[in-house]
Amino acid sequence: MGYRNLTECVTDLERNGMLRKIDLPIDPNLEMAEIQRRVYRAQGPALLFTRPLNCKFPMVSNLFGTLERTRFLFRDALPRLEKLMRLQGDPGLAAKTPWKFWNLPRSLWHALPKISSRGPILQNQCQLADLPALKCWPMDGGPFVTLPAVYSESPDSPGWMRSNLGMYRVQLAGNDFVPNQEVGLHYQIHRGMGVHHAQAVAKGEKLRVAVWVGGPPALAVSAVMPLPEKIPEVVFAGVLGGRRLAMVRPLAEPGCPGRIAMPAEADFCLVGTVDPSLTKPEGPFGDHLGYYSLTHSFPFIQIEKVYHRTGAIWPFTVVGRPPQEDTSFGEFIHELTAPVLPSVLTGVREVHAVDAAGVHPLLLAIGSERYVPYASQRKPQELLTQACAILGQGQLSLAKFLLMVATEDDPSLKANDIPNFFKHLLVRLDPRTDLHFLTRTTMDTLDYSGDGLNCGSKVIIAAAGPHRRQLPHAVPDLPGLPEGWGNPRVCMPGVLALRGPAWEKAFSTGKGDANRLATALKPDHPINQFPLVLLVDDSQFACAQLENWLWTAFTRANPASDLHGVGSFTVDKHWGCEGSLLLDARIKPHHAPPLIEDPAVSRRVDDLAAKGGPLAGLF
């Protein structure tokens, strides 16, 4: 449905039994987030908190808590948008079946924002201290905006045509931020706003920004869409929302001399400037990898005005170890973008970012291997070309582990069928030839498994051709394991978890443990029946379910330093091994701490949800 604003969306969800009002006072400090996490796990409704403690604005969460509800929000526009995406992937479709695309001009009309100088967002103003102080995890550095759409325009070419809309982290208070005057802004320099940042630096001027909160739900989805750099997110928001995005560009006024666009129907808008030469500490923040991102210096916004519409509602989400609400975002975006993939990445059939592994650390991809069209001779060749293209594409470039297979080996295989994908890869893997490293390169800012902020490595593991082995289902006798190693458990066929000694404080000591283990295990040792062995702190936890070992393995490892092998060798700068791959996924001293809930808050929520309590039956 083409909602004009968030209020229409909330009303529609309530009318259709997809939203529950919570009228008792709930504290935005930890308590509200814990309720949200539990309701999400139960696949429950959207939540409207009508009486947040110490705040006059109602708050809504879990809007996108299920894929079905997310589709429901955009049900009117989705058929036309899906046609547009299919047409982008195969432009010839319009000529072949023109009757299927007769209504696309309407979507193209919706893509054009309409600009005026007045709108509901300008009805009221308030202070930063009046906004909801949402804190989701105990060690968070302060309250954060968790569903912001941060808008900036190119200093070289102002206007919405060269704008960027991104969901960058916004810290409302804490650390060294001047109360009611400054907010933290965490954005990676390689994202769209980073381009505007660089242009502002080159011109020696401040960058004007606006933080949009609320408004049509299409804004939040558009802010995380992996669009090509020259396509403005506000254009996509109009198409997804099923109506032209109404925007206001207010006239200059005292205290706010510049003019920057805002959605006319946004619930809140924070307007100010970023001085690219100034930074302040931002964080910590409990992030989507399941760990805290720590305190680092980032730019900040010097706030000039805080606008809000009459009847404003504050939307929020909670991130943490997957799955969380942003999982539905990812699934929805994958559905929308899948038809476009072949036109962007030639030869690539599917790419699946594994949510359980924190999304960015692990990509599973299916490509085509046409260079040698004979199955008995097939080996990874074209797959490597496609892998390089994937790692050069937008947010896909953040991947640490890219696992690729050829569709010719099993045309029915799906990249999102994780157990079967791993089985397919592991029976074909040749560890002597199939690993390809990129060392001393960039890594996701939020990932602390590397050797410094934004610093780490990547590995492409590409396997194609005939079966090389049978995958064991049970643990064999493993004689001669060095002291400190034991309690082997099977995570899935072909994947073994082996408990190891805890890493010592000295960085090299734990790494030495893994090297000594690899040296002690000879190519004829029974452990080599398993092509992949995970070295972990708790093998029982790792093997308990698929999500556990995926999260443990790929969020706690830096490929170049944490991949070892039995019978390893280096020839012409290519690394390989004769036996098992050993992935050191133990917690290391330089890692960020994992997210743990406050026990006292958990007990309060337990009481609220107990039989006869106000939240009974909600989760």
N, C-alpha and C positions, 0 to 999 in steps of 0.2 A: 504494500500500500504506500502511496506517495505521501508520507507524513511531512507536514510543514515543520513540525517541531517535536521535541521530546514528550511534551504533554500529550499530544495526540497518540504517540506511540504507547505510552504508559496506559492511557485510557483504553486503547484497542486491546492490549494484552490482558488487562483486567476483564474486559467484556468477554474475552474468549477463554477465560479460565487459566491464563498462562502467567498470572502475576498474583502475588499475595502481599497484602499490606501488613506491616508490623507496626502496631500503634504504641507499643510500650517503649520507654526510653532505652536506647541502645547506644553504647559508647563507641564513637568512631576510633578511639584509641584501642586497637587490637581486637576488641569484642566483635565489632561489625565484620571484620575480615574473617574471623574464625567462623562465624555463622555462614558467611558467603562460601567459604571453602567446603563446609559440610553440605550445604544445599547443592553446590555444584556436583560434588561426588555422588549425591543421591539423585542427580539429574532432575532436580526440583525446579520450581518456577522462578521467574524474575521476582525480585524483592524490592518493595518500596518501604523504606524506613521513614515513617512520618514524623518521628520525634527524636532525632539524633541529640544526644547530650551536648549542651553548650553550643548549639548551633540552631539558627532559625530556618535553615533551608532543608527540605526533605532530600533524601538520598536514595538512589536506585542502583541496584546491581543485578548481575546475572542476566542481563538483557540477552546476551548471546550465549547463554549457558548450555544450550543444546544446538546441534546442527539443524534440527527440525525447526526450532524457534527462530534461528537466524534466517533460514529460508522463508519462514512465515513473514518476517518483517519486510522482506523485499519481494513478496509473492507476485505483485503486479508487474514489476519491472524485469524480473528475472528472465522470462521467456525471450524478451527482446534483447536483453544483455547477452544471453547465451548465444543468440543468433549472431550478434556482433562479434563475439569471441570466435565462433566457428568460421565466420567470414574472414577474420584476421588470419586464422590458421590456414585457410584455403580460399583465397580471393575468387577462385573460379566457381565457387558454389552459387554465387548470385546469377551467373550466366546459365548454369545448369538447371537451377530450380528457382527462377525469379519470383514465383508466387509465394515462396516461403519467407521472402524478405520484404514484402510490400510495406510493412509498418516500421521499417528501420528509420526513415526520415524523422519520425516522431522522437526516437531516442536521440538522434543527432541534434534535434532542437532542444531537448532537455539538457544536453551537454553545455549549452551556452549559459553562463551565469547572467543574472540580471542585476544591475547595479543601481542603487539609489542613495540618497543622503539621509534617509530616515528609516527606522525599523524598531521593533520591540526591544532589541538588545540595548538600545540607548535610553530606555525608560528610567533606569535606576543606576546609582553608583554605590559602591561600598568599599571597605578596607580589606586588605588581605586577611587580617585577623578575623573578619566576619565569615570567611569561607570555612567549609568543613575541614577539620584537622584530622584527616584519615591517616592512621598509622597501621600498617599491616603486619609487621614482624617486630619482635622485641628490640632488635639492634638497629632498626631503621634510624637514620639521622634526624628525622623530623617527619612532619606530615608531607605527603606527596599527592600530586594530581596523577591518577593512574589511567585515565582515559582522555588525555589531552590531544588536541589537534593543533600543532604549532605551525603557524602560518608565517611565511616570509616571502618577499619578492626580490627579484634580482636587482641589485643596486645599479647594474649596467643597463637594465631594461625593465623599469618598474611596471607593475600591472599584473593582473591575474594570468596572463598568457605565459609569463616566465616565473610563476609562483611555485612554491613547494609547500606541501602539507604533510607533516610527519608526526608520528606518535613518539615524541622525545620526552624523556623523563623530566618532570618539573617538581622541584622541592620548594614547598611554600614557606618553610621557616626552619630554624635550627642553624647549627654551625656558626659561621661568621656573617650570615646574611642580616642586613639591617632590617629590623621588623617593620612591616608595612611598606617597605621601599624596594626590597630586592628578593628575587627568587632564583634558585639554582636551575640550570638548564643543561642536561646531559645529552649531547648529540655527537655521533661519530662524524669525523671530518669527511669520510667518504660518502656520506649520505647527501641528499639533495640540499639540505640546509648548509652543509659544509661548503658547497659551491658558492652559495650566497655569502657565507663567511669570508671565503677567499677573495671574492670581489670587493667586499667592504674593506678588507685589509689593503688591497691594491689601491683603492680610492682614498684611503685614510679617513674613513667615516664610520659612524655607528650603523649597525644594522637594525632596522625597525622590524619588530616581530609582534605577533598577537597570539595569545594562547586561547583557543576556542574550547569551551567545555559545554557539552550538551548539544542541543539543536537536533536536526534530523539524524537518525542513527547511521545514515549513509556516510556521514562525515568521519565517524570513528573507523569504519571499514576502509574508506578511501585513504585515510592517513597511514594505513599499514600495507596498502596494495603495492606490489613490486612493479610499478609502472615504468616504462621507458622515461628517460630523463626529460624529454621534451614534451611529454604529455602531462599537463597540470592535473593534480588530484581533484581540484574543484570541478573539472570537467567530468571526471569519472563519478563524482558524488552526485551530479545531476542525473546521469544515466541510471545509476544504481537506485537513487531515490525516486525515480519516476517523475520528477518535476525539476524545472530549472532552479538552481540554487540562488535564492534571494540573498544578495550581499549589500551591505552599506559601507560607504566610504565617507565617514563624517567630515565635516568641515573642520579646519584647524581651529583650536581654541586655546585659551591660556592654560599652561601646564601640560598641554598635549599638542605641540606645534605641528607634528607630522600627520599624515593621513595614511591609514592602512586599513585594508578591507576586513570586514567581519561579517559572519552570517547574520542576516536580519533576525533570524529566529533562534540564534544561539541562546543558551541559558545564561552563560557567563562568558566574559571576554576580558583577559588581562592584556593590556597594551603597554608597550615600553620599548626600550632599545637595548641592544647588546653591543658593548664596546669590545671589539675583538682583541684588544691589547690587555684586557683585564680578566682575571680568573679568581675563583674562590673555591675552597674545598666543598665538594658535593658528596652526599652519601653518608654512611652506608645505606644500601637498599636491598631488601630481599628480592632476588631476581628470578627470572623464568628458568634458569638452569638448576634451581634448587639450592643455591648458595647465595650469600651476600655478595654484591659488588661493593668493593671497599671505598673508602674516602680517597678521592683524587681531585685535582684542580680542573675545573671546567668553567666555561663562560657562564655568566649570569645575566638576568634581565633586570634592568633598572626600571621599575614599574612607574608608569605615569597615571594610568586610570584602571579601575576595575569596574566594568559594566555588568549589569544583570537585568534580565527581563522580569516583569511582574509574574509571580508564580513560578519562579525558577526552580528546577530540580537538578541536583548534583549527581551525575552518573559516575560510577566507579567500577573498577574490577580489582581482582587480587591475583598476583602472579606468585609463583613458587615452583616447587618440583612438579613437573607435569604428571598427570593432566590437570589443567586449570581452565578457566574460561577462555583463555587465549588459544586453547586447543581447538575450540569451535571456530575461532577466527581462521586458524590455519587450514582446517578442513574445508571451510567455505571458500577461502581464497584458492585452494588447490582445485576445487571444482570449477571455479570461474576461469582459471588460467590454463588448465590442462589442454584445451583445444588449441591454444596459441603456441604451446611449447615447440612443436615440430618446425614452425616457421621461424622461430628465434634460434633454436639449436638444431641444426641440420643433422638428421640421423638419430637424434635422441627421441625415444618413444615415451619414456616416463621418468620423472624425478620425484622421489618421495623424501621429504625432510622428516626424520623420525622424531616425533614429539616426545616420546619417552626418554630420548637421549638429549633433550634440551633443544631440539629443532636444528640449530646450526651445527653442532658438532658432528652429526652423522647424516649423510645423504646416501640413499639407495637409488641407483639409476639403471635403466635398461636402454641400451643402444643397439645399433645394428652393426654387424661385423661382415662387411661385404667385400673386403679386400681379397680374401681367399675364400671363394664360395664352395669349398669342399669341407664337409663336416669333419672328416678325419684329420684334416690339416689345420683346422681353425685354431687361431690363437689371438690374443688381444693385439689388435693393430689399429683399426679404425676407432675402437673404443677409447684409445688413448687420445686421439684427436678430439673426440667428443668430450672426454673428461676435461681437457684443457679449456674447451669452450664453456663448459659448465662453471668451472672455477673462475672464469672471467666475467660472469654474468651477475651483476647486482648483488643481492643479498646471498645468492648461492656461493659467492666468493668467500663467505665466512666459514664454509665447511672445513673441518679438520680431516675427517675420514670420508672419502668418496669411494663407495663400493659399486662396481659396474659389472654387468653381465650382458651377454648378447641375446637378443630376442630370437635369433635363429636356433639357439639351443633348446628353447622351450617357448614357443609363441604364446602359450596360455599364461605364463608367469606374470604376476602383477607386482609392482614395486612396493605397494603398501601391504602385501602379504609377507610380513617380516619373517616369520619362521621358515616359510618355503623359500624366500629369497636367500636367507643364510644357508639353507641346505643346498640350494642350487649352486651357490658360489663356493661353498666349502668342499663339495665333492669334486669340483673342477680346479680348485686353487693349486697353483704350482708356486710354492713360496720361494723357489730359486729365481723366478723370472717376473712374477706378477705384482711386485710392490714397487712403487715409484714415488719418491719423496720430493717435496719442496721444503727446503730448510731455510731457517732464518728469514721468515716472511711474516706477514701480518696475521693477527688472530683477532677474533671478536673481543672487543673491549671488556665484555662481561665474563670472559673465560679466563680463569686464573691457572690453568694447567700448564701454560707455557713458561718461558723463562723471563718474563717481564710484561708490563702492560702493553697490550697490542702486539706482543712478540711471541712467535711460536713456529709451528711447522704444519705441513699437510702431507697426507699420503693418499695416493690413488691405488686402490687394489682392484685390478681388472682381471677377470677370469673368463675364459671361453674355451670351448672344445669338449672333448670326451670326459667321462668320469675317470677320476684317478684313484678313488678310494671309496670304501664303505664307511659311513659315519657311526662310531660306537655310541651305544645308548647307556652303557653301564661303566662304572669305574673299574679298570683292571688292577691287578696288583702292581704297585709302583715302588719297587725296591730302590734303595740308595738315594732317597731324597735328602738333600743337605739339612742340617739342623735348623729348626724354625719353620720348615715348610711341611704342610700336611693338610688334613681334613679335605681331601678332594671331593668335589660334588659336580655332577653333570647338570649344566644349565639347560642344554638342549642337545640333540644329537650332534656330535662333533665339537661342542664347546664345553670345556672343563674349567671350573673355578678351583683355584688352589690357594689356600690361606698361607700368607707369608708373614714374616716378622714385620713389626711396625717400622716405618722409616725413622731413622735417627735424625737429630737436629742438623748434623752436617749433611749438606746436600748430596755429597758424593757417596755417603755410606749406604743409603738405601739402594741407589743405583748399582752399587757394587754387589749387593745381595742378589739382584736380578741377574747381573752378569755372571756371578758365581754359579747360580742355578743353571743358567744356560750352558755354561761350560761343563758342569757336572753331568748333565743329561746328554748322553750320546745318541746318535741317530737311530740306534737299534733299541733304545729304551722304550718300554710299552707306552709311555705318555705320548709318543709320537703318533699313536693312532688318532689322537685329537689334533686336527689342524690348527685350532685356536685354543690357547690356554690363558685364562685370565688370572693374574696374580692380584689377590684381593686381601683386604683386612678381615673380611667375614664371608666365608664361602657359603655358609648356610643362608645368609641374607641374599647373596647374589643369585643363588639357584632357586629361591622361593617362587619367583615368577619372572616372566619374560621382561617386564618393565624394570625389575631390579637390576638385572645384569646389564641391560642396555644403558641404564642411567649410570651405574657404577663404572662400566668400561669406558664410555666415551666422553663423560664429563671430567674424568680424573686422569686423563692421559694426553700427553703431547707426543704425536707420532714419532718424531725423530729421536727423542730421548727415552721414550717408554716402550717402544717396540724392540724386542729382543728375539733371538731365534736359536734353536738347537742346531748346531753345526753351521753357524753363520759364517759368511764370507763377503768380501768386497772385491769385485773384479771390474776394472775400468770405471770405477766410481759407482758401480751398481751394487746395491746391497741385497743379499738374499740369504736363505738358509735351507738346509737339507731336511730338517724336521719341523717340529711344531713352532708356530708363532707364539711368543710369550708377550702378552700385553700387560704391562705393569700398571694396574688400576688401583693401587693403594693410595690412601690419602697421604699427601706430602706436606712438608712444613710450609711451603709457599702457597698452598691452596687457601682459598677463602673458606670460612666456616659454613657448614650446612645450615639450612633453616630449621629451627626447632620452635614449636609453639610455646607460649607462656603457660605453665601448668595451672596457675591460678585462674587465668582467663578460660582455659579449657574446662575447669571445674564449674565456673559460672555458667558457661554455655550448656554443660551437661545438665545443670539444674533447670535451666530454662526449657530444655527439650525433654525433661523427664515426664512421665505420665501425669497428666493433669496440669503440666506447666504451659506457659503461654506459647511455646514453640513446639509443643508435642505434635508428632506426626509430620513435621516439616522435613526432617532428615533422619 
